[in-house]
């Protein structure tokens, strides 16, 4: 950090401000989550007060700084924008207001997500293991913030955002390339003239939930992106943070979707890096009969936009955001089963494209490293 900047205790800059709410059974509550490594806030699906149960919720306001107490050491630190104003967080998302006479809030959050900032935060997150390190709020004054004049803080943040915007453009172009790559196996499926229609119940078997939730254990959840973007690593939660009593452990090659968002293309096959994660009972999980259909074929079929309207027709509910695709309705759906020759050809193509995707992941990691380098230079006073 720049030696010319004065050091100010984080305790002087932040004021804890919590806004507990009374959860009402028939009201709807949308909670937030925070990605690690300074990647910002995401919005969870809305839930009724009945689903929330006796879990304590707190109101979020624009301008709140949040240090997620179980993963602050990993960069789960964020600034609430207008988009989060009026949403909710659990007890693990303490909200702070910044003394804006001294500090520009985006400057503070950017600094805390630098290597030096996270090293300081890590020192006040005691615990015997990485996933059990909890932020000690009383020790926030131990964290020292390099603080130039407000005008300089704003200039630095503007420069960071300018450079980060360019990196995001690069990342967007890579996503477009990945989307284009999927068109190749889709065309193989659509051009197969020798296939025949079968019901999905002849290809997959519904699995029962197999994990009994323990309040003192942590669970790594998987999620499913909408619009055919596949399965991803989602939140990590303690058993006492949610109301589900059972979960389902997913394995590589399983097929999964969220009942609420299947109609929007949120379906896919579990990839190797999500093997062993869990999903709630809102996510039906299916074992694929690989003697009948290759997982890659099922994955490509349901990641194709032309298939999604048929899912919308099966999803019950009048409100677009409340339509659910129940497992029995899913099993009754029909799909065109390609010939074994077409399946074999498609699997070979998908595996080849997977190698391309891995290269894209590598270059994406390089872009992310460049983003971290920008932060490092910014707080050394080199931008």
LUMFI-425495 format. One record per atom (N, C-alpha, C): z, x, y; residue in three letters. Coordinates in steps of 0.001 Angstrom, whole numbers, padded with zeros to 6 digits, always signed. Layout:
BEGIN
ZXYala...
//
This chain:
BEGIN
+000000+000823-001185unk+000000+000000+000000unk+000000+000872+001256unk-000487+000321+002342unk-000565+001091+003575unk+000828+001495+004044unk+001017+002792+004245unk+002341+003300+004657unk+002697+002853+006063unk+001697+002432+006845unk+001965+002053+008233unk+002537+000645+008363unk+002452-000139+007310unk+002920-001523+007395unk+004423-001600+007099unk+005179-002361+007900unk+006604-002534+007618unk+006826-003330+006337unk+007935-003057+005664unk+008292-003753+004425unk+009309-004848+004740unk+009035-006050+004283unk+009915-007195+004536unk+010307-007821+003200unk+011578-008170+003065unk+012061-008779+001828unk+011433-010157+001626unk+011025-010439+000380unk+010471-011747+000057unk+011479-012853+000338unk+012753-012522+000233unk+013792-013505+000534unk+013777-013968+001974unk+013247-013137+002889unk+013145-013524+004298unk+011926-014392+004575unk+010984-014374+003664unk+009705-015052+003899unk+009597-016402+003204unk+010370-016613+002133unk+010257-017844+001360unk+011527-018687+001462unk+011319-020000+001484unk+012436-020948+001439unk+012151-021949+000317unk+013052-022035-000653unk+012880-022969-001765unk+012949-024395-001238unk+011943-025186-001576unk+011909-026589-001142unk+011406-027441-002300unk+012317-028124-002961unk+011960-028943-004117unk+012027-030423-003741unk+011145-031220-004326unk+011061-032641-003993unk+011078-033452-005284unk+012253-033686-005851unk+012330-034446-007107unk+011847-035879-006914unk+011217-036426-007956unk+010726-037804-007884unk+011351-038622-009004unk+011462-039914-008761unk+011907-040846-009797unk+010676-041295-010574unk+010632-040967-011849unk+009476-041306-012684unk+009551-042774-013085unk+008491-043522-012759unk+008419-044961-013044unk+007431-045180-014188unk+007831-045951-015171unk+007086-046069-016429unk+005617-046440-016235unk+005319-047404-015334unk+003932-047873-015217unk+003162-047200-014078unk+003719-046147-013493unk+002991-045369-012501unk+002290-044204-013183unk+001309-043627-012492unk+000550-042519-013058unk+000913-041222-012350unk+001039-040143-013126unk+001435-038846-012593unk+000465-037774-013088unk-000081-037034-012144unk-000973-035931-012507unk-000281-034623-012177unk-000057-033810-013206unk+000639-032541-013026unk-000346-031398-012825unk+000181-030310-012310unk-000607-029093-012165unk-000173-028069-013209unk-001020-027089-013403unk-000672-025891-014138unk-001201-024710-013349unk-000780-023504-013685unk-001246-022312-012972unk-001763-021301-013983unk-002989-020868-013782unk-003552-019817-014618unk-002843-018496-014339unk-002753-017650-015341unk-002214-016302-015139unk-003244-015435-014409unk-002789-014246-014016unk-003646-013232-013382unk-004254-013705-012061unk-003490-014532-011323unk-003931-014923-009988unk-005174-015776-009957unk-005435-016535-011039unk-006679-017311-011112unk-006530-018742-010616unk-005384-019040-009990unk-005257-020315-009300unk-004681-021455-010116unk-004816-022652-009535unk-004204-023872-010057unk-005243-024705-010793unk-004816-025356-011874unk-005673-026349-012522unk-004912-027664-012603unk-005669-028752-012744unk-005089-030091-012775unk-005096-030624-014198unk-003969-031101-014650unk-003878-031699-015974unk-004318-033154-015907unk-004539-033748-017068unk-004958-035150-017066unk-003791-036032-016606unk-004082-037113-015884unk-003006-038016-015455unk-002304-038640-016657unk-001001-038863-016501unk-000224-039519-017555unk+000636-040608-016940unk+000932-041612-017716unk+001832-042667-017245unk+003263-042143-017251unk+004121-042818-016496unk+005531-042448-016509unk+006130-042580-017890unk+005595-043527-018671unk+006079-043705-020043unk+005774-042468-020868unk+004583-041891-020668unk+004225-040671-021395unk+005057-039484-020922unk+005351-039448-019629unk+006157-038343-019079unk+007563-038360-019667unk+008081-039560-019870unk+009412-039693-020454unk+010508-039251-019503unk+011501-038534-020035unk+012633-038124-019217unk+012450-036736-018600unk+011222-036217-018649unk+010922-034913-018047unk+011037-034998-016526unk+011695-034030-015912unk+011841-034004-014457unk+010531-033559-013802unk+010118-034278-012758unk+008918-033930-012015unk+009251-033719-010539unk+008444-032863-009890unk+008633-032544-008485unk+007300-032654-007764unk+007345-033152-006530unk+006137-033365-005741unk+005639-032057-005145unk+004305-031865-005179unk+003664-030693-004594unk+003093-031052-003216unk+003119-030114-002283unk+002547-030307-000959unk+001613-029150-000625unk+000579-029451+000152unk-000326-028407+000616unk+000468-027318+001334unk+000187-026073+001039unk+000895-024955+001646unk+002070-024440+000846unk+002432-025152-000236unk+003509-024661-001103unk+003058-023388-001827unk+003945-022424-001896unk+003744-021263-002762unk+004532-021515-004039unk+003886-021308-005182unk+004536-021553-006472unk+004542-020278-007289unk+005706-019928-007811unk+005844-018840-008772unk+006325-019478-010072unk+005407-019660-011022unk+005741-020317-012277unk+006762-019448-013007unk+007939-019997-013286unk+009067-019132-013642unk+008922-018424-014983unk+008101-018972-015918unk+007965-018289-017210unk+006798-017313-017256unk+005859-017431-016301unk+004702-016537-016325unk+004385-015914-014967unk+005365-015922-014060unk+005141-015253-012776unk+004844-013776-012983unk+005507-013171-013964unk+005309-011745-014254unk+003868-011449-014673unk+003126-012504-015110unk+001760-012354-015574unk+000759-012845-014516unk+001266-013105-013311unk+000368-013513-012236unk+000163-015006-012114unk+001050-015831-012709unk+000976-017286-012532unk+001630-017637-011203unk+000934-017273-010142unk+001415-017420-008767unk+000270-018031-007961unk+000559-019056-007173unk-000547-019730-006486unk-000074-020424-005218unk-001061-020763-004393unk-000842-021498-003147unk-001472-022871-003292unk-000695-023926-003047unk-001221-025286-003149unk-002199-025564-002013unk-003340-026094-002372unk-004343-026497-001381unk-004236-028005-001139unk-005141-028514-000323unk-005171-029957-000066unk-005393-030734-001357unk-006139-030124-002303unk-006437-030789-003576unk-005184-031025-004417unk-004131-030235-004207unk-002890-030388-004985unk-001846-031223-004255unk-002100-031553-002998unk-001131-032335-002224unk-000941-033702-002888unk+000297-034023-003258unk+000580-035297-003906unk+000578-035252-005419unk+000265-034086-006003unk+000372-033938-007454unk+001797-033491-007813unk+002040-033221-009086unk+003404-032975-009544unk+003491-031714-010410unk+004699-031165-010472unk+004964-030024-011326unk+006309-030195-012001unk+006488-029548-013131unk+007760-029612-013840unk+008762-028667-013190unk+009937-028587-013790unk+010997-027721-013268unk+010576-026249-013284unk+009559-025925-014074unk+009092-024539-014167unk+008145-024151-013029unk+007914-025071-012103unk+007014-024798-010978unk+007758-024957-009647unk+008707-024052-009356unk+009447-024161-008092unk+008519-023977-006891unk+008724-024792-005865unk+007879-024746-004669unk+008641-024114-003505unk+007932-023261-002781unk+008509-022547-001643unk+007654-022771-000402unk+008296-022764+000761unk+007584-022778+002034unk+007685-021383+002640unk+006590-020963+003258unk+006515-019625+003842unk+006872-019675+005324unk+007602-018683+005789unk+007877-018535+007224unk+006592-018044+007888unk+005827-018989+008436unk+004506-018653+008970unk+004564-017971+010328unk+005768-017806+010871unk+005870-016989+012090unk+005766-015508+011752unk+005983-015182+010477unk+005905-013791+010035unk+004743-013517+009079unk+004403-014533+008291unk+003504-014267+007160unk+002475-015374+006996unk+001228-014973+006769unk+000133-015879+006467unk+000180-016156+004963unk+000431-017416+004525unk+000656-017690+003098unk-000398-017113+002149unk-001716-017227+002441unk-002687-016635+001497unk-002530-015120+001354unk-002095-014452+002424unk-001865-013008+002362unk-000751-012705+001369unk+000327-013487+001442unk+001470-013276+000556unk+001073-013461-000912unk+000364-014553-001206unk-000015-014832-002589unk-000970-013768-003115unk-001913-013352-002261unk-002839-012294-002679unk-002080-011004-003005unk-001107-010660-002163unk-000360-009426-002429unk+000428-009525-003731unk+001095-010654-003951unk+001930-010786-005145unk+001117-010678-006435unk-000198-010917-006353unk-001057-010830-007532unk-001717-009464-007694unk-001377-008514-006815unk-001868-007146-006994unk-001027-006458-008073unk-001493-005317-008518unk-000746-004561-009528unk+000653-004236-009030unk+000759-003771-007781unk+002076-003415-007238unk+002950-004653-007083unk+002350-005761-006625unk+003122-006987-006473unk+003663-007480-007804unk+002820-007450-008828unk+003257-007925-010141unk+004281-006993-010774unk+004196-005705-010479unk+005219-004787-010980unk+006582-005167-010399unk+006592-005526-009121unk+007862-005933-008500unk+008366-007258-009094unk+007443-008214-009258unk+007837-009494-009832unk+008341-009292-011262unk+007680-008404-012004unk+008079-008135-013384unk+009508-007632-013488unk+009935-006867-012481unk+011300-006310-012517unk+012366-007376-012342unk+011994-008524-011789unk+012998-009590-011616unk+012749-010744-012600unk+012026-010426-013676unk+011805-011390-014757unk+012423-010820-016032unk+013739-010872-016159unk+014376-010295-017343unk+014048-011091-018597unk+014131-010422-019722unk+013865-011063-021008unk+013545-010001-022040unk+013806-010328-023293unk+013618-009339-024355unk+012193-009254-024841unk+011377-010292-024586unk+009990-010302-025047unk+009111-010880-023961unk+007821-010498-023970unk+006900-010911-022930unk+006901-012404-022681unk+006877-013204-023740unk+006777-014648-023587unk+008121-015310-023306unk+009188-014530-023189unk+010503-015096-022877unk+011075-014518-021585unk+010198-014035-020719unk+010654-013433-019464unk+010655-014492-018377unk+011834-014811-017877unk+011986-015894-016904unk+012324-015315-015532unk+011619-015797-014510unk+011835-015336-013141unk+013250-015666-012675unk+013965-014658-012183unk+015302-014862-011624unk+015159-015146-010131unk+015228-016415-009744unk+014986-016803-008350unk+015951-016126-007384unk+017181-015890-007840unk+018171-015274-006950unk+017816-013832-006605unk+016888-013245-007386unk+016539-011841-007147unk+015254-011680-006319unk+014720-012775-005808unk+013512-012683-004980unk+013672-011733-003793unk+014857-011642-003164unk+014995-010700-002041unk+014746-009239-002420unk+014768-008906-003731unk+014510-007529-004151unk+013041-007141-004003unk+012169-008142-003921unk+010730-007883-003803unk+010394-007610-002335unk+009758-006475-002092unk+009407-006072-000724unk+007915-006274-000480unk+007605-006896+000646unk+006229-007239+000998unk+005761-006365+002161unk+004642-005635+002003unk+004081-004886+003129unk+003440-005864+004104unk+003889-005849+005358unk+003526-006934+006265unk+002977-006414+007597unk+001648-006343+007719unk+001073-006013+009022unk+001175-007218+009956unk+000664-007104+011161unk+000688-008213+012116unk-000092-009402+011561unk+000250-010617+012017unk-000394-011822+011513unk-001914-011775+011656unk-002383-011274+012786unk-003827-011199+013006unk-004486-010317+011946unk-003835-009202+011609unk-004372-008305+010592unk-004299-008954+009204unk-003227-009701+008936unk-003125-010417+007663unk-004303-011371+007478unk-004613-012124+008528unk-005723-013086+008454unk-007056-012367+008272unk-007228-011235+008950unk-008484-010489+008821unk-008669-009990+007392unk-007584-009475+006814unk-007649-008949+005446unk-007980-010063+004457unk-007325-011223+004602unk-007593-012343+003701unk-009039-012805+003840unk-009546-012872+005072unk-010936-013291+005288unk-011906-012330+004602unk-011608-011020+004677unk-012475-010028+004045unk-012418-010159+002521unk-011202-010351+001990unk-011054-010537+000545unk-011865-011751+000092unk-011731-012856+000827unk-012410-014089+000429unk-013923-013944+000508unk-014399-013176+001482unk-015836-012926+001593unk-016347-012190+000359unk-015626-011145-000046unk-016056-010352-001198unk-015886-011119-002502unk-014791-011878-002605unk-014555-012667-003817unk-015624-013747-003963unk-016072-014310-002831unk-017130-015329-002884unk-018405-014745-003490unk-018707-013501-003182unk-019887-012855-003767unk-019716-012665-005266unk-018501-012294-005671unk-018241-012138-007109unk-018369-013480-007830unk-017898-014547-007195unk-017999-015870-007814unk-019458-016282-007980unk-020289-015880-007031unk-021714-016168-007151unk-022290-015481-008392unk-021897-014230-008602unk-022339-013502-009795unk-021869-014235-011056unk-020608-014671-011046unk-020068-015367-012208unk-020799-016688-012447unk-021155-017392-011360unk-021889-018656-011489unk-023253-018429-012112unk-023920-017335-011710unk-025225-017015-012286unk-025107-016715-013775unk-024016-016060-014171unk-023805-015776-015589unk-023583-017076-016367unk-022849-018016-015768unk-022628-019304-016432unk-023949-020053-016622unk-024803-019986-015598unk-026110-020644-015708unk-026925-020027-016839unk-026833-018704-016965unk-027546-018027-018048unk-027027-018490-019404unk-025712-018595-019516unk-025103-019049-020771unk-025561-020469-021106unk-025654-021318-020076unk-026107-022696-020296unk-027546-022700-020800unk-028393-021844-020225unk-029782-021751-020648unk-029914-021273-022079unk-029029-020379-022477unk-029054-019858-023847unk-028847-020981-024868unk-027977-021966-024533unk-027708-023065-025456unk-028937-023929-025701unk-029893-023900-024783unk-031100-024720-024939unk-031908-024314-026169unk-031795-023046-026584unk-032583-022560-027723unk-032161-023245-029022unk-030864-023189-029413unk-030492-023888-030658unk-030652-025400-030551unk-030483-025967-029353unk-030686-027418-029208unk-032127-027796-029533unk-033064-026952-029101unk-034472-027244-029365unk-034774-027156-030859unk-034072-026282-031578unk-034253-026170-033033unk-033832-027470-033705unk-032685-028031-033261unk-032218-029291-033833unk-033188-030428-033549unk-033612-030530-032290unk-034453-031661-031899unk-035836-031615-032554unk-036304-030416-032930unk-037644-030288-033510unk-037658-030445-035030unk-036481-030601-035639unk-036424-030751-037095unk-036874-032158-037498unk-037914-032249-038292unk-038465-033551-038697unk-038070-033943-040115unk-037372-033065-040798unk-037049-033324-042207unk-035613-033787-042417unk-034857-033953-041337unk-033464-034355-041470unk-033320-035841-041783unk-032099-036263-042097unk-031810-037670-042349unk-030460-038010-041742unk-030248-039287-041435unk-029032-039710-040754unk-027891-039918-041745unk-026718-039437-041358unk-025505-039620-042159unk-024360-039967-041231unk-023337-040598-041787unk-022131-040864-040995unk-021266-039609-040976unk-020559-039444-039870unk-019723-038246-039733unk-018617-038190-040769unk-018188-039353-041272unk-017129-039338-042289unk-017596-038640-043568unk-018925-038476-043721unk-019446-037747-044879unk-019520-036247-044628unk-019204-035833-043403unk-019318-034417-043033unk-017979-033786-042661unk-017033-034604-042213unk-015749-034060-041739unk-014604-034911-042276unk-013417-034300-042285unk-012200-034992-042735unk-011126-034857-041668unk-010525-035978-041268unk-009477-035974-040251unk-008222-035311-040802unk-007686-034356-040043unk-006440-033691-040434unk-005245-034375-039782unk-004136-034392-040473unk-002897-034955-039925unk-002150-033876-039141unk-001388-034256-038112unk-000544-033282-037407unk+000364-032567-038392unk+000505-031253-038238unk+001246-030471-039240unk+002298-029545-038635unk+002579-029709-037339unk+003585-028873-036681unk+004678-029773-036113unk+005909-029576-036576unk+007054-030311-036025unk+007594-029512-034844unk+007635-030127-033678unk+008004-029427-032446unk+009491-029083-032437unk+009791-027823-032114unk+011167-027347-031940unk+011385-027083-030451unk+012422-027649-029836unk+012617-027516-028394unk+012694-026082-027893unk+013210-025158-028714unk+013423-023784-028272unk+012286-022843-028668unk+011168-023401-029095unk+010021-022561-029454unk+008889-022745-028450unk+008052-021691-028313unk+006901-021772-027432unk+005650-022091-028236unk+004742-022820-027597unk+003526-023250-028264unk+002322-022940-027382unk+001367-022215-027959unk+000133-021896-027251unk-000895-022990-027541unk-001229-023753-026490unk-002149-024862-026649unk-003600-024417-026472unk-004484-025084-027176unk-005921-024972-026933unk-006351-026201-026133unk-007419-026056-025374unk-007985-027171-024635unk-009472-027252-024903unk-010096-028325-024449unk-011537-028508-024629unk-012157-028825-023276unk-013052-027959-022836unk-013756-028205-021584unk-014716-029385-021742unk-014929-030124-020662unk-015956-031152-020627unk-017344-030511-020523unk-018362-031349-020678unk-019763-030958-020498unk-020207-029850-021465unk-019688-029927-022695unk-020172-029035-023740unk-019828-027582-023559unk-018736-027290-022863unk-018403-025889-022595unk-017428-025292-023596unk-017059-026074-024616unk-016313-025498-025722unk-014799-025482-025593unk-014181-024778-026535unk-012720-024702-026666unk-012212-023489-025893unk-011022-023621-025294unk-010464-022512-024536unk-008956-022415-024740unk-008413-021268-024390unk-006960-021043-024423unk-006347-021754-023221unk-005435-022670-023464unk-004836-023461-022390unk-003411-022981-022116unk-002518-023908-021832unk-001168-023562-021398unk-000281-023131-022555unk+000776-022412-022228unk+001804-022009-023178unk+003091-022693-022743unk+003663-023520-023623unk+004819-024325-023225unk+005947-024239-024249unk+007162-024398-023734unk+008312-024558-024608unk+008309-025981-025162unk+008899-026148-026346unk+008940-027455-026966unk+009670-028503-026153unk+010598-028070-025279unk+011341-029047-024470unk+010616-029413-023171unk+009384-028917-023014unk+008619-029231-021804unk+007666-030398-021987unk+007535-030914-023183unk+006626-032027-023404unk+007247-033010-024383unk+006677-034219-024444unk+007309-035302-025204unk+006773-035468-026622unk+005702-034748-026968unk+005156-034884-028321unk+006123-034302-029349unk+006318-035029-030446unk+007207-034556-031504unk+006447-033808-032598unk+005139-034042-032656unk+004298-033323-033622unk+003046-032813-032928unk+002517-031712-033431unk+001278-031126-032940unk+000398-030812-034147unk-000850-030442-033878unk-001742-030002-034945unk-002156-028561-034674unk-001998-027707-035685unk-002446-026321-035545unk-003923-026249-035906unk-004715-025712-034995unk-006157-025646-035239unk-006530-024295-035840unk-007586-024320-036640unk-008064-023111-037295unk-009538-022913-036985unk-009959-021681-037024unk-011362-021363-036779unk-012265-022244-037647unk-013261-022854-037013unk-014186-023703-037747unk-013809-025168-037782unk-012592-025531-037323unk-012244-026941-037183unk-013034-027558-036028unk-013161-028876-036065unk-013809-029604-034965unk-012741-030411-034246unk-012771-030421-032913unk-011715-031076-032147unk-012272-031668-030866unk-011623-032741-030414unk-011969-033325-029109unk-010753-034060-028555unk-010640-034215-027226unk-009592-035058-026647unk-010064-036510-026620unk-009244-037431-027091unk-009638-038838-027149unk-010107-039357-025786unk-009440-038895-024736unk-009686-039441-023409unk-010985-038961-022789unk-011448-037752-023133unk-012595-037171-022433unk-013777-036847-023337unk-013780-037333-024566unk-014900-037032-025466unk-016223-037526-024895unk-016185-038689-024243unk-017405-039286-023686unk-018052-038386-022634unk-017279-037409-022121unk-017792-036507-021092unk-018220-035161-021699unk-018392-035142-023022unk-018862-033918-023667unk-017781-032926-023998unk-016521-033394-024079unk-015412-032494-024415unk-015195-032499-025926unk-016089-031814-026629unk-016002-031703-028088unk-016452-030306-028478unk-015962-029797-029608unk-016435-028490-030033unk-015741-027964-031273unk-016279-026873-031773unk-015730-026184-032944unk-014823-025051-032477unk-013690-024898-033131unk-012692-023895-032741unk-013244-022491-032982unk-013293-021645-031942unk-013786-020277-032104unk-012692-019358-032647unk-013057-018143-033057unk-012056-017227-033625unk-010880-016946-032689unk-011134-016846-031370unk-010042-016472-030470unk-009079-017620-030185unk-009338-018809-030717unk-008394-019927-030578unk-007755-020294-031914unk-008036-019509-032952unk-007461-019761-034271unk-005936-019690-034201unk-005261-020706-034750unk-003804-020710-034795unk-003137-021354-033604unk-003894-021765-032592unk-003300-022468-031457unk-003001-023909-031849unk-002389-024668-030945unk-002025-026049-031258unk-002648-027003-030248unk-002762-028263-030669unk-003184-029336-029766unk-002251-030518-029981unk-002182-031390-028987unk-001330-032575-029107unk-002016-033623-029974unk-001312-034703-030242unk-001877-035785-031052unk-002950-036551-030305unk-003167-036241-029021unk-004285-036818-028275unk-005595-036117-028627unk-005527-035080-029453unk-006706-034314-029860unk-006895-034439-031374unk-007733-035338-031857unk-008004-035389-033298unk-008651-034080-033758unk-008229-033611-034920unk-008745-032361-035486unk-009368-032671-036845unk-010548-032114-037081unk-011282-032413-038305unk-011626-031131-039059unk-011524-031220-040394unk-011987-030156-041282unk-013460-030427-041587unk-014304-029418-041447unk-015733-029592-041670unk-016085-029255-043118unk-016866-030113-043756unk-017365-029844-045105unk-018564-028903-044970unk-018305-027616-045146unk-019356-026629-044910unk-020398-026590-046023unk-020160-027320-047099unk-021213-027437-048107unk-022292-028421-047655unk-021925-029269-046674unk-022872-030263-046175unk-023480-029858-044833unk-022658-029273-043970unk-023135-028940-042624unk-022454-027674-042137unk-023207-026809-041503unk-022637-025590-040924unk-021893-025949-039634unk-020713-025374-039391unk-019987-025669-038152unk-020842-025463-036905unk-021699-024447-036920unk-022544-024179-035756unk-023462-025363-035440unk-023939-026051-036492unk-024830-027199-036296unk-024075-028350-035627unk-022861-028636-036142unk-022053-029708-035556unk-021694-029378-034113unk-021382-028134-033857unk-021006-027694-032511unk-022163-027894-031534unk-023335-027428-031905unk-024492-027554-031023unk-024852-029025-030807unk-024778-029830-031871unk-025095-031256-031754unk-024237-031930-030685unk-022913-031705-030736unk-022021-032407-029820unk-021869-031719-028462unk-022465-030561-028319unk-022498-029936-026999unk-023819-030231-026279unk-024594-031151-026840unk-025877-031535-026265unk-025699-032783-025393unk-026068-032748-024138unk-025844-033885-023220unk-026446-035201-023690unk-027564-035150-024415unk-028193-036402-024840unk-027351-037164-025860unk-026365-036508-026458unk-025501-037163-027446unk-024350-037916-026773unk-023925-037467-025606unk-022709-038000-024980unk-022762-039486-024669unk-023916-040077-024259unk-023922-041525-024006unk-023492-042351-025212unk-023816-041894-026432unk-023398-042636-027623unk-021883-042593-027786unk-021239-041524-027328unk-019774-041423-027386unk-019151-042367-026363unk-019796-042502-025215unk-019305-043393-024173unk-019277-044822-024679unk-020286-045187-025469unk-020346-046539-026001unk-019245-046820-027003unk-018753-045784-027674unk-017703-045949-028680unk-016310-045883-028073unk-016184-045365-026846unk-014869-045142-026253unk-014355-046418-025604unk-013218-046897-026069unk-012659-048127-025538unk-012036-047932-024174unk-011982-049020-023378unk-011355-048962-022059unk-012343-049321-020973unk-011876-050032-019962unk-012766-050450-018875unk-012805-049431-017755unk-011717-048729-017557unk-011684-047687-016523unk-012317-046429-017089unk-013306-045883-016350unk-014050-044723-016843unk-013147-043595-017296unk-012030-043374-016601unk-011146-042257-016929unk-010127-042621-018011unk-010159-043859-018497unk-009181-044243-019517unk-009865-044590-020848unk-011168-044340-020973unk-011867-044638-022217unk-011483-043615-023280unk-011210-044097-024474unk-010771-043216-025554unk-011707-043337-026752unk-012002-042207-027371unk-012780-042203-028608unk-011796-042031-029761unk-011527-043118-030458unk-010574-043072-031555unk-011204-042408-032785unk-010399-041736-033605unk-010937-040982-034747unk-011785-041826-035695unk-011377-043079-035978unk-012151-043899-036910unk-013514-044263-036332unk-013568-044496-035020unk-014855-044746-034373unk-015738-043500-034443unk-015113-042339-034254unk-015864-041090-034348unk-016440-040920-035755unk-015627-041181-036762unk-016067-041000-038142unk-017202-041961-038506unk-017265-043096-037809unk-018323-044069-038087unk-019631-043746-037365unk-019609-042783-036465unk-020830-042382-035778unk-021820-041768-036764unk-023093-041858-036421unk-024129-041231-037229unk-024742-040056-036475unk-025179-039068-037230unk-025952-037971-036649unk-027058-037590-037625unk-028080-036990-037067unk-029187-036548-037911unk-028822-035205-038517unk-028723-035177-039842unk-028359-033947-040561unk-029627-033142-040833unk-029728-031944-040251unk-030934-031135-040474unk-031019-030653-041917unk-032202-030252-042288unk-032392-029674-043624unk-031619-028365-043730unk-031387-027925-044954unk-030681-026660-045179unk-031438-025495-044546unk-032770-025565-044592unk-033573-024483-044010unk-033386-024422-042499unk-033395-025605-041865unk-033191-025648-040410unk-031786-025184-040053unk-030802-025623-040830unk-029421-025196-040566unk-029303-023685-040663unk-029897-023103-041685unk-029820-021656-041874unk-030469-020922-040701unk-031621-021434-040267unk-032313-020831-039125unk-031457-020928-037861unk-030869-022118-037635unk-030043-022317-036435unk-028824-021397-036446unk-028179-021275-037602unk-026994-020404-037692unk-027365-018967-037344unk-028508-018499-037838unk-028938-017142-037510unk-029179-016963-036029unk-029804-017972-035395unk-030054-017903-033959unk-028745-017907-033184unk-027821-018800-033557unk-026536-018891-032860unk-025773-017578-032965unk-025786-016963-034127unk-025064-015697-034294unk-025684-014591-033455unk-027016-014622-033332unk-027663-013658-032455unk-027300-013884-030999unk-027261-015160-030598unk-026905-015481-029218unk-025431-015169-028930unk-024611-015240-029991unk-023193-014901-029821unk-023035-013444-029387unk-023892-012580-029916unk-023847-011172-029506unk-024176-011037-028023unk-025150-011846-027561unk-025491-011843-026134unk-024297-012335-025317unk-023642-013387-025836unk-022481-013946-025132unk-021357-012925-025022unk-021170-012140-026091unk-020120-011107-026048unk-020424-010063-024984unk-021703-009742-024817unk-022088-008814-023762unk-021799-009419-022398unk-022046-010737-022273unk-021743-011413-021018unk-020243-011395-020736unk-019451-011574-021794unk-017992-011522-021629unk-017580-010144-021124unk-018200-009100-021687unk-017876-007737-021268unk-018205-007539-019788unk-019388-007989-019378unk-019760-007806-017972unk-018912-008689-017062unk-018511-009867-017578unk-017611-010729-016799unk-016279-010030-016570unk-015774-009345-017604unk-014525-008591-017461unk-014679-007493-016407unk-015863-006880-016372unk-016109-005844-015359unk-016100-006437-013953unk-016653-007652-013826unk-016638-008331-012525unk-015201-008645-012116unk-014394-009095-013079unk-012988-009396-012783unk-012231-008134-012384unk-012555-007013-013037unk-011926-005736-012674unk-012297-005346-011250unk-013529-005648-010876unk-013959-005371-009502unk-013160-006210-008515unk-012866-007461-008919unk-012042-008312-008067unk-010658-007733-007854unk-010080-007176-008917unk-008750-006550-008788unk-008823-005306-007905unk-009929-004574-008003unk-010099-003378-007168unk-010187-003753-005693unk-010813-004899-005415unk-010895-005370-004024unk-009499-005607-003474unk-008644-006268-004259unk-007264-006511-003818unk-006530-005197-003571unk-006698-004259-004492unk-006012-002974-004364unk-006406-002274-003065unk-007694-002245-002786unk-008170-001592-001564unk-007701-002331-000321unk-007683-003678-000404unk-007266-004473+000756unk-005865-004140+001189unk-004961-004014+000196unk-003555-003782+000545unk-003219-002300+000711unk-004216-001466+000563unk-004069-000072+000964unk-004601+000132+002390unk-005056-000960+002999unk-005586-000882+004338unk-006968-000265+004384unk-007754-000407+003281unk-009061+000244+003190unk-010220-000722+003386unk-009935-001984+003691unk-011027-002951+003921unk-011221-003170+005420unk
//
